[in-house]
Each structure stands twice: as C-alpha cells, then as structure tokens.
C-alpha cells in the first residue's frame, strides 16, 4: 500500500503525539494483521501544516519504481 503523508510529525514535540495516533509516521513498514501481511509506505510530504516550518522532519519527494 502506498499511503498519503503525515508530515513526519513536522514539529517536535508534536511528532511524538502523532506517533501515538498513527502507527506509521514515515518510511517503509511491514504490516501484519493476523496471518496476513504486507508493506506500507508513508511519505513525510513536501509541505507543512500550520506554522510555516518543519523541525526534525525534513520534506521529501519519493520516487517509487515498481519492478516485476
């Protein structure tokens, strides 16, 4: 699954609060639920929300190449 973005927590210490509500804040993760599993990728995005700043969560543009 390729998901939207979370701004990576954008501003400390709010990033820690985001992690309480969202299990995947940034990067590639393996998600397991029961016997099923898959991968999920979450980008930090390139913009910001709220005040025009990002502290400890650099913006990123992701290029994903799918191969067979």
N, C-alpha and C positions, 0 to 999 in steps of 0.2 A: 504494500500500500504506500502511496506517496501522498502525504498529507500537507495541509496548508502550512502556516508558520505561527510561531509563538513569540517572536521577537527574542527568543532565548532568555527571557527573564528581564531583558532590557536594562533595568536599573537595580543595583544592589540596594537594599536587601529584598526588594520585591521579587526578585528571581527565586528566592528561597520559598516564598509563598506560592508562586506559580508551580513549583515542583510538588507542593502538597496537593494541588488540584489536578495537575496534568502529569501522568507518569512519564511521558516522553516530551521533553522540552526542546531538544535539538539532537541532530545526528541520526545514525542508523541503529536500530534496535531489533532484537528478536523478541517477538510477542508470542507467548504461549497461553493458551486457554484450553484447559482440559487436555485432550490428546492432539488438538490442532495447534499448529504453529505457523508463523510467517514472519516476514520482515516489515518494518515500518520505518520510513524516513521522514524526519521533520526538519524543515529549514528554519533558520533564525530570521529569514526575510531580509529585505534591504532597507526598509524604512523604520519608523518608530511610531509609538503611540503615546499620546500625552505630550509631555515636555519634549522639545526637540533635542534629545540627547540619548546616547547609549553608553552605559558604563558596564564594562565587563561582559558585553555580549555584542561582539563585532558583527556588522551586517555581512551577509553572504549571498552570493549568487551561485546557484548549484547547477551543474551540468550533469545530467544523468544519461548514460549511454546504455541502452538495452542490447544485450547480445544473446544469441541463441546457443 
